[in-house]
Amino acid sequence: MISLSLNQKDRFQEAREMMVRVQIVDRGVKDEAVLNAMRKVPRHLFIPEEYINEAYDDNPLPIGYGQTISQPYIVAFMSEVAEPNPSKTVLEIGTGSGYQAAILAEIVKKVYSVEIVPELALESAERLKKLGYKNIVIKHGDGYKGWKEFSPFDIVIVTAAAEQIPEPLIEQLAENGRLIIPIGAPNAVQELILLEKKKGKIEKSRLTFVRFVPFKRL
Ligand code: SAH
Protein backbone atom coordinates (compact mmCIF):
# COMPACT_ATOMS: atom_id res chain seq x y z
CA MET A 1 0.00 0.00 0.00
CA ILE A 2 1.15 3.53 -0.71
CA SER A 3 1.50 5.67 2.33
CA LEU A 4 -0.02 9.11 2.04
CA SER A 5 2.16 10.54 4.77
CA LEU A 6 4.47 13.27 3.53
CA ASN A 7 7.03 12.71 6.28
CA GLN A 8 7.46 9.03 5.73
CA LYS A 9 10.21 7.83 3.42
CA ASP A 10 8.80 6.26 0.29
CA ARG A 11 10.32 4.03 -2.33
CA PHE A 12 10.48 6.91 -4.78
CA GLN A 13 12.64 9.17 -2.66
CA GLU A 14 15.77 8.41 -4.61
CA ALA A 15 13.98 8.84 -7.95
CA ARG A 16 12.81 12.24 -6.74
CA GLU A 17 16.34 13.28 -5.73
CA MET A 18 17.58 12.19 -9.13
CA MET A 19 14.75 14.09 -10.88
CA VAL A 20 15.74 17.28 -9.05
CA ARG A 21 19.43 16.92 -9.81
CA VAL A 22 19.32 15.82 -13.44
CA GLN A 23 16.16 17.46 -14.78
CA ILE A 24 15.95 20.61 -12.68
CA VAL A 25 19.24 21.75 -11.07
CA ASP A 26 21.33 20.87 -14.12
CA ARG A 27 18.98 22.95 -16.27
CA GLY A 28 19.49 26.01 -14.12
CA VAL A 29 16.75 26.18 -11.47
CA LYS A 30 18.38 27.58 -8.30
CA ASP A 31 15.61 28.62 -5.90
CA GLU A 32 16.26 26.43 -2.83
CA ALA A 33 12.66 26.59 -1.62
CA VAL A 34 11.45 25.36 -5.01
CA LEU A 35 14.07 22.59 -5.13
CA ASN A 36 13.14 21.46 -1.62
CA ALA A 37 9.46 21.37 -2.51
CA MET A 38 10.25 19.29 -5.61
CA ARG A 39 12.28 16.92 -3.40
CA LYS A 40 9.43 16.59 -0.93
CA VAL A 41 6.12 16.38 -2.82
CA PRO A 42 5.32 12.75 -3.81
CA ARG A 43 4.59 13.21 -7.53
CA HIS A 44 3.71 9.49 -7.82
CA LEU A 45 0.58 10.16 -5.76
CA PHE A 46 -0.70 12.74 -8.28
CA ILE A 47 -0.95 10.43 -11.29
CA PRO A 48 -3.02 7.39 -12.26
CA GLU A 49 -1.55 4.20 -10.77
CA GLU A 50 -0.83 2.70 -14.19
CA TYR A 51 1.88 5.34 -14.70
CA ILE A 52 3.35 5.13 -11.21
CA ASN A 53 6.73 3.88 -12.38
CA GLU A 54 7.00 6.83 -14.78
CA ALA A 55 6.14 9.38 -12.11
CA TYR A 56 9.64 10.90 -12.02
CA ASP A 57 10.35 10.74 -15.75
CA ASP A 58 11.29 13.85 -17.71
CA ASN A 59 7.91 14.38 -19.39
CA PRO A 60 4.25 15.21 -18.83
CA LEU A 61 1.85 12.33 -18.05
CA PRO A 62 -1.87 11.79 -18.71
CA ILE A 63 -4.18 12.37 -15.74
CA GLY A 64 -7.46 11.52 -17.47
CA TYR A 65 -10.12 13.71 -19.13
CA GLY A 66 -7.61 14.51 -21.90
CA GLN A 67 -5.45 16.49 -19.45
CA THR A 68 -1.84 16.14 -18.29
CA ILE A 69 0.39 16.77 -15.29
CA SER A 70 3.22 19.01 -16.52
CA GLN A 71 6.82 17.91 -16.94
CA PRO A 72 8.66 18.29 -13.58
CA TYR A 73 11.16 20.81 -14.99
CA ILE A 74 8.35 23.07 -16.24
CA VAL A 75 6.67 22.97 -12.81
CA ALA A 76 9.97 23.91 -11.15
CA PHE A 77 10.80 26.60 -13.73
CA MET A 78 7.38 28.26 -13.49
CA SER A 79 7.52 28.07 -9.70
CA GLU A 80 10.93 29.79 -9.63
CA VAL A 81 9.79 32.53 -12.01
CA ALA A 82 6.81 33.15 -9.72
CA GLU A 83 9.24 34.13 -6.91
CA PRO A 84 7.26 32.39 -4.16
CA ASN A 85 7.78 33.15 -0.47
CA PRO A 86 5.79 32.67 2.75
CA SER A 87 4.09 36.07 2.51
CA LYS A 88 2.55 35.46 -0.90
CA THR A 89 -0.88 34.43 -2.13
CA VAL A 90 -1.28 32.49 -5.38
CA LEU A 91 -4.06 32.05 -7.91
CA GLU A 92 -3.58 29.00 -10.14
CA ILE A 93 -5.74 28.41 -13.20
CA GLY A 94 -5.83 24.71 -14.16
CA THR A 95 -5.57 22.59 -10.99
CA GLY A 96 -5.34 19.33 -12.94
CA SER A 97 -3.75 16.80 -10.58
CA GLY A 98 -3.03 19.42 -7.92
CA TYR A 99 0.75 18.88 -8.19
CA GLN A 100 1.72 22.45 -9.13
CA ALA A 101 -0.59 23.72 -6.38
CA ALA A 102 1.15 21.43 -3.85
CA ILE A 103 4.64 22.59 -4.88
CA LEU A 104 3.66 26.25 -4.40
CA ALA A 105 1.71 25.53 -1.21
CA GLU A 106 4.95 24.22 0.33
CA ILE A 107 6.36 27.74 0.01
CA VAL A 108 3.60 30.37 -0.03
CA LYS A 109 0.89 31.40 2.40
CA LYS A 110 -2.11 30.31 0.37
CA VAL A 111 -2.97 28.82 -3.02
CA TYR A 112 -6.36 29.33 -4.69
CA SER A 113 -6.81 27.05 -7.68
CA VAL A 114 -9.57 26.88 -10.30
CA GLU A 115 -10.26 23.82 -12.46
CA ILE A 116 -12.77 23.58 -15.30
CA VAL A 117 -13.19 19.77 -15.31
CA PRO A 118 -15.43 19.00 -12.32
CA GLU A 119 -14.03 15.49 -11.75
CA LEU A 120 -10.46 16.81 -11.63
CA ALA A 121 -11.43 19.60 -9.23
CA LEU A 122 -12.98 17.04 -6.91
CA GLU A 123 -10.20 14.44 -7.19
CA SER A 124 -7.40 16.93 -6.60
CA ALA A 125 -9.20 18.52 -3.66
CA GLU A 126 -9.52 15.07 -2.05
CA ARG A 127 -5.91 14.18 -2.83
CA LEU A 128 -4.54 17.40 -1.35
CA LYS A 129 -6.69 17.02 1.73
CA LYS A 130 -5.39 13.46 2.31
CA LEU A 131 -1.86 14.72 1.91
CA GLY A 132 -2.54 17.25 4.65
CA TYR A 133 -2.45 20.53 2.72
CA LYS A 134 -4.47 23.13 4.59
CA ASN A 135 -3.47 26.17 2.55
CA ILE A 136 -4.94 25.14 -0.82
CA VAL A 137 -8.49 25.97 -1.84
CA ILE A 138 -9.90 24.51 -5.06
CA LYS A 139 -13.04 25.38 -6.93
CA HIS A 140 -14.66 24.13 -10.09
CA GLY A 141 -15.19 26.86 -12.63
CA ASP A 142 -13.89 28.78 -15.62
CA GLY A 143 -10.56 30.26 -14.63
CA TYR A 144 -10.93 32.96 -17.27
CA LYS A 145 -12.74 34.98 -14.64
CA GLY A 146 -10.08 34.39 -11.99
CA TRP A 147 -11.30 34.38 -8.38
CA LYS A 148 -12.26 37.98 -7.57
CA GLU A 149 -13.36 37.31 -4.00
CA PHE A 150 -9.79 36.54 -2.86
CA SER A 151 -7.96 38.98 -5.12
CA PRO A 152 -5.51 40.64 -5.45
CA PHE A 153 -2.95 37.84 -5.87
CA ASP A 154 0.84 38.21 -5.68
CA ILE A 155 1.23 35.35 -8.13
CA VAL A 156 -1.10 34.20 -10.90
CA ILE A 157 0.01 31.00 -12.62
CA VAL A 158 -1.90 29.61 -15.59
CA THR A 159 -1.17 26.00 -16.57
CA ALA A 160 -3.24 25.79 -19.76
CA ALA A 161 -2.40 27.57 -23.02
CA ALA A 162 -4.54 30.59 -23.86
CA GLU A 163 -4.59 32.54 -27.12
CA GLN A 164 -4.76 35.79 -25.16
CA ILE A 165 -4.19 36.82 -21.58
CA PRO A 166 -7.57 36.88 -19.80
CA GLU A 167 -8.19 40.49 -18.73
CA PRO A 168 -9.66 39.57 -15.30
CA LEU A 169 -6.39 37.83 -14.36
CA ILE A 170 -4.44 41.04 -15.01
CA GLU A 171 -6.99 43.00 -12.96
CA GLN A 172 -6.68 40.55 -10.06
CA LEU A 173 -2.88 40.76 -9.97
CA ALA A 174 -1.49 42.70 -6.98
CA GLU A 175 0.94 45.60 -7.31
CA ASN A 176 4.39 44.01 -7.86
CA GLY A 177 2.57 40.80 -8.74
CA ARG A 178 3.76 38.24 -11.27
CA LEU A 179 1.52 36.49 -13.80
CA ILE A 180 2.90 33.49 -15.71
CA ILE A 181 0.96 32.12 -18.65
CA PRO A 182 1.59 30.06 -21.81
CA ILE A 183 0.30 32.01 -24.80
CA GLY A 184 -0.28 30.55 -28.24
CA ALA A 185 -2.46 28.39 -30.41
CA PRO A 186 -3.82 25.15 -28.95
CA ASN A 187 -1.92 21.98 -29.85
CA ALA A 188 1.10 24.00 -30.99
CA VAL A 189 4.22 25.30 -29.34
CA GLN A 190 3.37 28.23 -27.09
CA GLU A 191 5.43 30.94 -25.46
CA LEU A 192 5.63 31.18 -21.70
CA ILE A 193 5.02 34.84 -20.78
CA LEU A 194 5.70 36.73 -17.56
CA LEU A 195 3.67 39.85 -16.78
CA GLU A 196 4.73 42.09 -13.92
CA LYS A 197 2.52 44.84 -12.50
CA LYS A 198 4.68 47.80 -11.53
CA LYS A 199 3.03 51.02 -10.38
CA GLY A 200 -0.10 49.88 -12.15
CA LYS A 201 1.74 49.34 -15.44
CA ILE A 202 2.27 45.96 -17.07
CA GLU A 203 5.72 44.80 -18.13
CA LYS A 204 5.89 41.75 -20.31
CA SER A 205 8.76 39.31 -20.87
CA ARG A 206 9.07 36.18 -22.93
CA LEU A 207 10.58 33.25 -21.05
CA THR A 208 10.70 30.06 -23.12
CA PHE A 209 8.74 27.78 -25.40
CA VAL A 210 6.32 25.24 -23.91
CA ARG A 211 3.52 22.90 -24.86
CA PHE A 212 0.40 22.98 -22.67
CA VAL A 213 -3.12 21.61 -23.06
CA PRO A 214 -5.61 24.23 -24.32
CA PHE A 215 -7.33 26.76 -22.10
CA LYS A 216 -11.04 25.94 -22.29
CA ARG A 217 -14.17 28.00 -21.69
CA LEU A 218 -17.36 26.82 -20.00
N1 SAH B 1 -1.29 22.36 -12.96
C1 SAH B 1 -1.69 21.03 -13.36
C2 SAH B 1 -1.54 20.83 -14.85
C3 SAH B 1 -2.88 20.73 -15.40
S1 SAH B 1 -3.11 20.64 -17.14
C4 SAH B 1 -0.97 19.96 -12.58
O1 SAH B 1 -0.05 20.30 -11.81
O2 SAH B 1 -1.33 18.79 -12.70
C5 SAH B 1 -4.19 22.03 -17.36
C6 SAH B 1 -5.49 22.00 -16.62
O3 SAH B 1 -6.16 23.21 -16.93
C7 SAH B 1 -6.43 20.87 -17.01
O4 SAH B 1 -6.79 20.14 -15.89
C8 SAH B 1 -7.62 21.61 -17.64
O5 SAH B 1 -8.85 20.98 -17.40
C9 SAH B 1 -7.54 22.96 -16.95
N2 SAH B 1 -8.21 24.07 -17.63
C10 SAH B 1 -8.27 24.33 -18.96
N3 SAH B 1 -8.97 25.45 -19.19
C11 SAH B 1 -9.34 25.94 -17.96
C12 SAH B 1 -10.07 27.08 -17.52
N4 SAH B 1 -10.61 27.95 -18.38
N5 SAH B 1 -10.26 27.25 -16.19
C13 SAH B 1 -9.76 26.37 -15.30
N6 SAH B 1 -9.05 25.28 -15.64
C14 SAH B 1 -8.84 25.06 -16.97
Residues whose N, C-alpha, C, O or C-beta is under 5 A from the ligand:
A	BS01	SAH	Q67 T68 I69 S70 I93 G94 T95 G96 S97 G98 Y99 Q100 V114 E115 I116 V117 G141 D142 G143 Y144 T159 A160 V213 P214 F215 K216 R217
